[in-house]
Amino acid sequence: MKQLIECVPNISEGRNKDIINQVTAEIEQVEGVKLLDVDPGQTTNRTVITFVGEPEPVCEAAFRVVRRAAELIDMRNHHGAHPRQGATDVCPLIPVSNITMDEVVQYAHKLAERIGNELSIPIYCYENAAKQPERRNLAYCRTGEYESLASRLGTDQWRPDYGPNEWNDHVAQTGATQVGARDFLVAINYNLNTTSTRRANAIAFDVREKGRPQREGGKLTGKPLKDENGNPIMIPGTLKGTKAIGWYIEDYGIAQVSMNITSIKVSPVHVCFDEVCRAAAARGIRVTGCEIVGLIPKSVLVDAGRHYLAKMHRSLGVSEEELMKIAIKSMGLDDLKPFDPHEKVIEYLIEDHSKRKLVDLSCTGFCNETASESPAPGGGSVSALMGALGASLATMVANLTGGKAAYEEEWEKYSDIALKGQKLKDELLALVDEDTEAFNRIMNAFGLPKKSDQEKAARTAAIQDATRYATEVPLRTMRKSYEVFDLCEAMVEWGNPASVTDGGVGALAARSAVMGAHLNVKINASSLKDETFRNDILSQAAKIEADAIEREARITRLVNEKIGL
């Protein structure tokens, strides 16, 4: 499986589109890298760039970004609201899939060394890539920002991890760059119904992990208190794993609390939103919405959607699309401009759209495709779809029931059933396409060359491997479809009586899915040469079908009892 990492360089230019385009063009010239997002900010005079790919191409693209930004951006003329220290201010690498943080750290160090050596730019390694404990903190690396760099370079304390430890004309133009390795960071700005930077900062200090300095007498005008080592004594904020400041955004005509959430596991985005709203309200200020800068993992919106549904005592077992709508509206992500998850969620942006999915077809399209002269999709895919429809019906009954006033005290019970139903539905829908893919593997194996004895042996082995896989896929469909009975039976027993027949039809769909998938297991198993495997899988499948027939009959009897016939 491919190793994927994300890179999110922030360049110190957010106004000149020509410069931004020249920098991002470097990324698009590297094969194997996908440019996902370019998010410029006028007031911050900063652009957040996001791209993804395998580690080596990503590091090459990152190097080219830093090189081009250093050529085009002169830090001596740079002004903006965001803290910064270099033409490319930060360049973090982030693990996406099939790669450990330790491996990403190694790539970050190689990238940092190359930039320092070949481009003569001072490099400070931060977060997980930090070579000194205090440099884990990005704010520490940027102490005094660009304006203090001339006095810091040349000292032992501020010796860069790579690159020159001196101030010269070249460094004066490029500044210093921070190269890091970190987990997903969510940059989010909370919109306030005030123009006061002071009040925005007060809210930021209330919530950020670092907090605010403790002062004599607890007064804002009091002298900051220090410990025995002369360090400020801080009053911690309420949100761990967050950094925040307040600022005024001229483009919007409002003040914002600008926050970096460095650990969305410790402080999920929805928790941070609620806490900023609470802190703002305590100061007589309202959060009107928020904006997310750059990209986010899908879990951010899914978890937020479930959080706000739970607060409403509504079922959490709804579609991913519905969860995202709830999250967007609950946190006001569309307050300043439209918010499209397909442009902001990293998983959506890295999906392979070159392959057409059967599950993305309309009902008419799927039926037409099935009815065509093409042998796929066939009975296996249709069986998986029937199982998904059975799960969907049970989920519908759970959501309808839990949404009724008469059942509100038990909404969590029905929500749990709906959650299980959504999960089963999604798993079975995935099997719709996987079954067709399994069939295609067999066809591809039969198309292999068979001129020599070696080619014949390889072809035979490939056919057997593909057939084994094509036997296992419908068995998985049988197992997942059998799980649907639990949901249908529960909904026939506990669900809204007006929807009892929907639970019954769900059970009928599940039985048909099990029996249809069983036929596919048998026809594919008949071609297997491994008798032990063949007999075992046929035995498992026969047991599931027998149990499914019994479960469906029991549920149908229960439905008829409920409707009095």
N, C-alpha and C positions, 0 to 999 in steps of 0.2 A: 504494500500500500504506500501511496505517495506521502512523503513528509511535506507538510505545508506550514509556512510561517507568514506572518503579516508584518509589514513595516509601515510605520506612521511618522514619516519625517515632517517636522514643522519648519517651514521656511519663513524668514522675516520679510515677507512681502505679501500684502493682501490687497493692493490697490492697482498695481500695474499688470493688466491681464497678459500683456506680451511677455513679460518676464515669467509669470506663472506658467504660461503655455510652453515656453522654452524649457523650463525645468521639468515639467511633467512629460514633455516629449521624449526626454531621456529614458523614462520608464518604459514607454511604449516601444522603444527600439530593442528592448531586451526580450528575447524569446523565452517563453515559459513563465512570464510575469503578467498578471492581470491588474490593470489600474482600476480601482474600485470607486474612489471618491476623491474629489478636489473641493475643499471647503474654505474659500477665502473670507477674511473679515476686514472690512474697511477700517473700523475704529481700532482694532487690535493690530492692524497692518501685519497680518500673519495668515498663512495658508496651511491648513492641515491636509496632508496628502496621504492616501491609504492605498496600498497595493499588496498583493498576495501571490504566493507561488512557492516553488521548492527552494530550499535554503540558498544554494549557490547562485541561481539567477536573481533572487531577491537581494542578496548582498551586492551583486554586481550593479543592479539598478540603484540601490541605495548609494553606492559609491558615486555613480554618475550624477545623482541628484545633488549630492554635497558638492561635487566638483563644479557643476553648472551654476548652482546657487552662489558659490564663492566667486565665480567669474562675473555674475550679473548684479549682485547685491553688494552695496558698499555700506557697511555698518556705521560708518562715520556720519551718514546722512539719515539714519533710521530713527523713526519715532513711532511709538505705538503704545496702546494701553496694556498690552500683555508683557509680563516679564520675558526678557530675551537676552541672549549673550552672543549669538552668532548668526551668520547668514542662513545656515541650517542650524537652528537652535537645538533641537533634539532629534534623535534618530533611533527610536526604540524598535527592537525586534520582539515579536510576540508569537508564542507557539499557538498553532491552530489545530493541527491534527497529526497524530503518529510521531510526535517528537517531544522530548522531555525539555524541561527548562534548562537543565545542565547542558544539553546539546546546544540550545539556543544561546546560552552564555558564551560557549566556545565560538560560535559564529560571530557574536557581537564583538568579542575581543579581536578576532581576525579582521573584521571590518574596521574597527577603531584603529588598529595598528596600520592598516593600509592607508586610511585617510591621513593619519598623522605623518606617515613616512612619505607618501607620494604627493600629498597636497600641502604639507607643512602647515596644517591647522592644529592648534592645541585641542586635545581630546580628553574629556573627563568621562569615565565610565560610571554609570549610575544604576540604581535599583539592583536587580540580581547580578548584573555584570560588574558592580562596584569592586574595585581593588582595595579600597579603604572603607572601613565601616561607616564613617560619617558621610561618605559620598554616595551611599544608598539613596539619600534624600536629594532629589533634584534641586530643591530650593537651596540647599547648602552649596551644591556645585555652582549655582548661579548667584551666589552671594555678591551683592553690589551690582549685578548685571554687567552689561557691556562696559558701562562707564567706569567701573572699578578694575577692569581687566588689566589696564596698563600698569597699575600699582601692584597687582597680585602676581602677575607673571614675573619670573625671576626669583621668586621666593621658594623655599623648600616646601612650605605648607601648601602652596598652590601649584606645585609642579604638576603639569598634565600627566596623565597616564601614558599618553602617546603624543608625538608632535613636539614642537618647539616650546621651550620654557622661557620665551623672551618676547618682548613687545617690539614689533618692527612695522614697516609700512604695509607689508602683506597681511600680517595678523590684524592690523588696524582696520583693514578692509573686511576680512573674513570673520573676525571675532573667533570665539571658541565654540566647539560643538560637543554636545552631550550624547554619547552613544550608550544605549542601555538594552537590557533584556527584562521584560516585565510581563505580567499577566494583562488581560484586557483592562484598560482604563477607560472609564466613561467620563467624558467632559460634558458637563451640563450647566446651563445658565438658567437661573430662575428669574422670571420677569416680575418686577415689583410695580405697584401703583404709586411710585414716587420717583423723583428725579435726584434724590439725595444720595450721593456716594457715601456720606458719613453713616447714614442709616443702613444702607446696604452692607457696609463694612461691619456695622454692629451685629447684624444678623449673621454674617459670615463668621465672626469671632464667636458667636454663641454656639454654633454648630460644628465648626471644623475641629478636628482632633486636637490640633495644637492649642486651640482656645485663644485666650487673651492674657496679657500681663496683669498680675495682681498689683493693685495700687493701694497706697496708704489711705486708710479710712474707707476703703471700698468706693472711693469717688473717682470719676473719670479724670478729674483734674489733679488727683493725688500723684505723688511721686511713685514710679514703678519700684516694687520691692525686689530685692535680689537675695540669692542664697549666699552661703559662706564662700562660694567660689566666684561670686560676682555675676552669676548668671541670672537672668530675669526669672522670677517665680511665676509660673503660668497657671491659669485657671483653665483646665481642659474643657473642650467643647463636648457636645453630646454624641457626635458621630465619629466612630472609629474609622480609620482608613480613608479619611477625606481631607482635602485641602481646599480652602476657599478664600476669596477676597470679594470686595464690593467694588463696582465701577459704574460709570454712567456711559451709556451707549447712545451717541448722538444720532446714529441712523434710525434708532427706534424711539428716541426721545424719552427713554426710561432708564432707571438704574436697575442693575442686575446683581444677584449673588452668583459669582462664577465659581463653579466647584469642579474639582477633579476627584472622582471616586476611584481610589487606587485598589480597593478590594470590594468588588460587588458581592462577594460571598459574605463578608462581614457586615457591610452596609449596602443592601440592595437599593437600587435606584428608587423604588417606590417608598421605601422607608425614609430615604433622604428627602424625598419630595414632601412627605407628610411632616417631617421634622422641621424643614425650612418653613413650611406653612405655619406650623405652631409657633416657631420663634418669631416669624414676621408678625403674626396676629398679636403676640404678646407686646409688640411695639407699635400696635395700631396700624400695621401695614398688611396689605393683601398680596399674595402671590397669584398673579393672573394666568400663569402658565409657565412653560419652560421650553428651552430649545436644546437639542442634543447636537454637539459638534462632532463631526466625523461619524464613524460607524459603531454599531453595537452588536453584541451577540443576541440571537433570537430570544434566549432565556430572559433577557431584561424585560421585554414586553410581555412575554407569556406569564412570567411570575407576577408582574405588576397587574395584569388583567385579572388573574386569579385572586390577588390580594384585594382588589377593589370589589370584585364580585362577592367575596366572602364578607366584606364589610356591609354589603347590601343584603346579605342572607340569600343570595342567588346561587344557583348551581354553578359549579366550576367546570362541569363536564360539557363545555361548548367547544366549537371549532377553534382552531388556531387563529383564523381570521377574525372571529368574534372577540377573542381574548385581546387581540391587538387593538381593535376598535375601542374596547373598554379602556385599555391602558392609555391610548392617545387622548381620549376625551377626558379621562380622570386627571391626567397630569397636564392637560393643556398643551400638548406637544405641537398642536397646530395653531397656537395662539398668534404667532407672528407670521407664519407662512404655512402652506400645506405640508403635511408630513406623510410621506409614502414609505411604508415599511420595506418595499421592494427596492428602494433607493438607499435605505439606511441600515438594513440588517445584513450582516456579513454572510450568513449562510445562504441567503437568497441570491446574493451577488456572485457567489462562487459556484452556484449550481450549474451543472452542465446542461445547457438548453439545446444542445445539438441533437440530443436524442428525444424523440417524441414519446411521451408517456400516454399509455392507454387511459389512465385514470384522469387525465386532463381533458379528454374528449367529452363532448356533451352526451347525454343519453342517446340521442339520435345518432351521433357520430360513432359511439361505441357499438351500437346495434348494426349500423351500416358496415363498420369495419369487420365485425364478427360474421356478418352475412356475405361478405365478399369472398372471392375465390381464394384468397390467401388462407393458408391453414392455421394461422395464428392471428388474433387470439382464438383459443379453442375452449374446450370444456373445462380445463384447469383454471384458466383465467375467469371464466364465467362462474365457476364454483366459488372462487375467492370473492368475487363481487357479490354473490348471493349471501355469503357469510358476512360481508361488510354491511349489507342492507339489513340483515337480521340484527346485528349489533346496533345499527343506527336506529331501528325501530324501538329497541329496548331503551336506548339512550333518550329518545324522544319522550317516551312515557315517563321516564325518571325526571326529565326536565319539566315536563308539563305538570306532573304531580307536585314536585317540590316548589313550583312557582305558585301553587294555589294557597289561598289564605288558610284553608282548613288543615293544610299539612306544614305550615310554616315552622312549627316547633321542631319538626323532624327534617328540615331542609338539608341538613348535613348528610343524613342517611341517603337521601335521594341524590345528592350531589356526588357522593362517593360512588354510587352505582353508575351515574352518568360519566364520571371520570374514567371508570373501568371500561365503559362502553366506547368512549372516544378512543381510548388506547387500542382496544380490540379492532375497532373500525379502521384505524390508521394502519395497524399491522396487516390486516387482511387486504386493504387497498394496495399496500406495497407488494403483497403476494400476487395481485392481478398482473402486474408487470413482470414480476420475477418468474412466474410460470411461463409466460411467453418467452422470456429470456432463456429459460431452461430449454425450451423447445428449439430455439435458435441455436443454442450450443450443440445440440445433437445434429442439426442440419449442417452446421459448420464442420463438425467432426467428420461427417460422411463426405464432405467435400474435400478432405485432405488427399494429397497424392498417394498412389498405391502401386507405383511402378516397381520398386525394389522390395526385397523382403524386409529391409529396415523400415521403409516407409509404410509397408503394410502393418508391421508390428506397432509402429507409432500410431497409425490411424485406428487400429483396433483398440489400443489402450485409451485413446482420446474418446472414442465412441462409448466405451464402457464407463469412463469417468463422467462424461456428460449424461449418460443414461442414469447413472447412480444419483447424480444431482437432480435430474428431472424426476426421479422417484421420491427423493427426500422433500422437494418443494411441496407437492400436493399432500404429503403426510403432515407437513407443518400447517397447511390450510385446514386439514381435518382437525388437528388439535386445537387450533385457534377458533374454528367454527364451533367446536364442541363447547368451548368456554362460554359461548353466547347463550347457551341454555340456562346457565345460572342467572344471568341478567333477565332473560325473558320470564323465567319462572318467578323470580322475585317481583317483577313488575305485574305479572298476572295476579299474584297474591296480594301485594301491597299498593299497587298503583291505583291511579284514578279509575274507578269502575268504567267510566265512559271510554277509556282507552284499552280495555282488557283485550279486545280483539287484535290490537296492534302488537301486543306482546305475543299473542298466539301466532300471528303471521310471521313475527320474528323467529319463533321456534321452527315454523315450517321452512323458512328460508335457511336456517342453520342446518336442519336435517338434510335438505337438498344439497347444501354446500358440502356436508360431510360425505354424502353418498356419491356426489359427482366427483369430488376429489379422490374418493376411494377407487373409482373406475380408472382414473389416471395413474394412481399408484400401481394398480394391477397390470395395466397395459405396458407401463415402462419396466416394471419388475420382471415381466416375462422375458425381457431381452438381456437380463443380467446373468453373467456366468458365475458370479460369486453366490453359491447356493445358500451359504450360511446367512449372508446379509439379506438375500432375497426372502428367505423363509421368515426371518426375524421381522422384516418391515411389513410383510404381508400379514403376519400374526398381529402386529400392533394395529394395523389399519382395520382388520376385521373386528377387533375388540372395540375400537372407537365407533365403528358403524353400528354395531349391535347396541351399544350403550346409547347412541344418538337416537336410534329408532324408539327405544324404550322411553327416553326423556321426552321426545316430541309427543309421543302418545299420552304420556302423563300430563304434560302441559295442555294439550288439546282438550283432554277430559276436564281439567280444571277450568279452562276457558268456558266450556259449555255449561259447567255447573254455575259459573258466575253469571252467565247471561240467561240461565234458567231453561236451557234446552238440552 
